[in-house]
């Protein structure tokens, strides 16, 4: 089981590398309002979606490849035609018209795709966004910007081994260059340490009750104890070289 679904199965809801605080900073910079048509890639458990829907955008469409997550998110929309989920991969063309959205965002989504597929995703994002529309991301990033390719590749392999899922994180400089190459102007950036499984971050992200339940669920399963320790250890070992990184951009 990939690490993110393992953590979710144990009761963790916030699975973004920079935690809920980085998500909130990203959304603050996006400034979503009631006139916006929003597309979210890979909503997962819907934590960010719930924050966005509090802004009551004109339309909200989620693109989620996992059928179970899609069904769960759809249940909360009560048939509202302005709130819907498309069950598709981020690299697939989606049945929405060109220039549908004023806002598109995704978290922990680009990192898990190869460079070729990252380009495919961004081509579709560009198609969906109106000129002048806003795009935001929160992804795993490697530090420092001038890190040697060999060291970066070693870190990447350690992350893959721990989370049991392919990952291609970029340096912060590479993420900025990537967005510029796809025709986006960066208007805001933020970063936070990856402390996904540290006690203080668990309390911040989940609240005391959920954090306690998550810890309790781990302790009931020897396999979960081992897997969670592996994930925590890799982020601790590479704490100085990994961060959650967010960019907010304008489509030129």
C-alpha positions in Angstrom: 0.0 0.0 0.0 1.4 3.4 -0.9 2.4 5.5 2.1 -0.3 8.1 1.7 -3.1 5.6 1.6 -1.5 3.7 4.5 -1.6 6.9 6.6 -5.1 7.7 5.4 -6.3 4.2 6.4 -4.9 4.8 9.9 -6.9 8.0 10.2 -4.6 10.8 9.0 -6.5 13.4 6.9 -3.9 16.0 6.1 -1.3 14.3 3.8 0.4 17.3 2.2 4.1 17.7 2.7 3.9 21.2 4.2 0.8 20.5 6.3 -2.5 22.4 6.6 -0.7 25.7 7.3 1.0 25.7 3.9 -2.4 24.8 2.3 -4.0 27.8 4.0 -1.2 30.1 2.8 -1.7 28.8 -0.7 -5.4 29.4 -0.6 -5.0 32.9 0.9 -2.8 33.8 -2.1 -5.3 32.3 -4.5 -8.1 34.5 -3.0 -10.9 32.4 -4.3 -14.3 34.2 -4.4 -17.9 33.6 -5.4 -17.3 34.4 -9.0 -14.6 31.8 -9.5 -14.8 28.5 -11.3 -12.4 26.1 -9.5 -10.8 22.9 -10.6 -8.9 20.8 -8.0 -6.6 18.0 -9.0 -6.2 15.0 -6.7 -8.4 16.2 -3.8 -7.9 12.9 -2.0 -9.8 13.0 1.3 -11.2 16.4 0.5 -9.5 18.5 3.3 -8.5 21.3 1.0 -11.8 21.0 -0.9 -13.8 21.7 2.3 -11.7 24.9 2.8 -12.4 26.0 -0.8 -16.1 25.3 -0.6 -16.4 27.6 2.4 -15.6 30.4 -0.1 -18.7 29.3 -2.1 -17.2 29.5 -5.6 -19.5 29.6 -8.6 -18.4 26.1 -9.6 -16.1 23.5 -8.1 -14.9 20.4 -10.1 -12.5 17.8 -8.6 -10.4 15.5 -10.8 -9.6 12.4 -8.8 -8.2 9.1 -10.1 -9.1 6.9 -7.1 -12.7 5.7 -7.5 -13.2 5.3 -3.7 -12.0 8.8 -3.0 -14.2 10.2 -5.9 -17.3 8.5 -4.5 -16.6 9.7 -1.0 -16.2 13.3 -2.2 -19.3 13.1 -4.4 -21.5 12.1 -1.5 -21.0 15.4 0.2 -22.3 17.4 -2.8 -25.9 16.1 -2.6 -26.4 16.3 -6.3 -25.5 20.0 -6.6 -24.6 20.4 -10.4 -22.1 23.2 -9.5 -20.2 20.7 -7.3 -18.9 17.6 -9.0 -16.1 15.0 -9.3 -14.5 13.6 -12.5 -13.0 10.2 -11.9 -9.8 10.6 -14.1 -6.1 10.6 -13.9 -4.3 14.0 -13.8 -2.7 13.2 -17.1 -6.0 12.5 -18.9 -7.9 15.1 -20.9 -11.1 16.0 -19.0 -14.6 16.7 -20.4 -14.5 20.4 -19.6 -14.3 23.2 -22.1 -11.2 25.4 -22.9 -11.0 28.3 -20.5 -13.5 26.7 -18.0 -11.6 27.7 -14.9 -10.5 30.9 -13.2 -8.6 28.8 -10.6 -6.8 25.5 -10.8 -4.7 23.9 -8.0 -3.2 20.6 -7.0 -1.3 19.3 -4.0 1.1 16.4 -3.9 0.1 15.7 -7.5 2.9 16.8 -9.8 5.6 15.2 -7.6 4.4 11.7 -8.3 4.6 12.1 -12.1 7.6 11.8 -14.4 8.8 14.8 -16.3 6.9 13.8 -19.4 3.7 13.4 -17.5 4.2 16.6 -15.5 4.3 18.3 -18.9 1.0 16.6 -19.9 -0.7 17.7 -16.7 0.4 21.3 -17.2 -0.7 21.3 -20.8 -4.2 20.4 -19.6 -4.1 22.9 -16.8 -3.2 25.6 -19.3 -6.2 24.5 -21.5 -8.6 24.6 -18.6 -7.5 28.0 -17.3 -8.7 31.3 -18.7 -5.9 33.8 -19.6 -5.0 35.5 -16.4 -6.4 32.6 -14.3 -4.6 31.4 -11.2 -2.8 28.1 -10.7 -1.3 26.9 -7.4 0.6 23.9 -6.2 2.0 22.4 -3.0 4.6 19.8 -3.8 7.6 18.0 -2.2 10.8 19.9 -3.0 14.5 19.2 -2.6 16.9 21.7 -1.0 19.2 23.5 -1.5 18.7 24.9 -5.0 22.2 24.0 -6.1 22.1 20.4 -4.7 24.2 18.0 -6.7 22.1 15.7 -9.0 23.7 12.6 -7.3 22.6 13.7 -3.8 19.1 14.6 -5.1 18.7 11.2 -6.7 19.8 9.4 -3.5 17.2 11.3 -1.6 14.6 10.6 -4.2 15.3 6.9 -4.0 15.1 6.9 -0.2 11.7 8.6 -0.4 10.4 6.1 -2.9 11.6 3.2 -0.8 9.8 4.6 2.3 6.5 5.6 0.7 6.3 2.7 -1.8 5.3 5.0 -4.7 7.2 6.7 -7.5 8.2 10.3 -6.9 10.1 12.9 -8.8 10.5 16.0 -6.6 12.3 19.0 -7.9 14.4 21.6 -6.3 12.7 24.9 -5.6 14.6 26.5 -8.5 13.6 23.7 -10.8 9.9 24.1 -9.8 10.1 27.8 -10.6 11.8 27.1 -13.9 9.1 24.4 -14.7 6.3 26.9 -14.1 7.9 29.6 -16.2 8.5 27.1 -19.0 4.8 26.4 -19.1 3.9 30.1 -19.4 3.1 30.9 -15.8 4.1 34.0 -13.9 4.8 33.3 -10.2 3.1 35.7 -7.8 3.7 34.0 -4.5 5.9 31.2 -3.0 6.0 29.6 0.5 7.7 26.6 2.0 7.6 24.6 5.2 9.6 21.7 6.6 8.2 18.2 6.0 7.2 17.2 9.5 4.2 15.1 8.5 4.6 12.6 11.4 6.1 14.8 14.2 3.8 15.3 17.2 3.5 19.1 16.9 2.6 18.9 13.2 0.1 16.1 13.9 -1.6 18.3 16.5 -1.6 21.2 14.1 -2.9 19.3 11.2 -5.3 16.9 12.8 -6.3 18.3 16.2 -5.8 16.6 19.5 -8.6 14.0 19.1 -7.7 12.8 15.6 -4.0 12.9 16.4 -4.6 10.6 19.4 -6.8 8.2 17.3 -4.2 8.1 14.5 -1.4 7.2 17.0 -3.6 4.6 18.7 -4.4 3.0 15.3 -0.7 2.7 14.5 0.0 1.0 17.8 -2.6 -1.7 17.1 -0.7 -3.1 14.1 2.9 -4.2 14.0 3.1 -3.7 10.2 1.8 -0.2 10.5 4.3 0.6 13.2 7.1 -0.5 11.0 5.9 1.3 7.9 5.1 4.6 9.7 8.5 4.5 11.3 10.1 4.0 7.9 8.3 7.0 6.5 9.1 9.2 9.5 12.7 8.1 9.5 13.3 9.1 5.9 11.8 12.6 6.4 13.9 13.0 9.6 17.1 11.8 7.9 16.6 14.2 5.1 15.0 17.0 7.0 17.5 19.6 5.9 17.0 18.6 2.2 13.2 18.3 1.9 10.4 20.8 2.2 6.8 21.3 1.3 6.8 24.0 -1.4 4.0 26.1 -2.7 3.8 28.4 -5.7 0.8 30.5 -6.8 1.0 31.6 -10.5 -0.9 33.5 -13.2 -1.4 32.1 -16.6 0.0 34.6 -19.1 
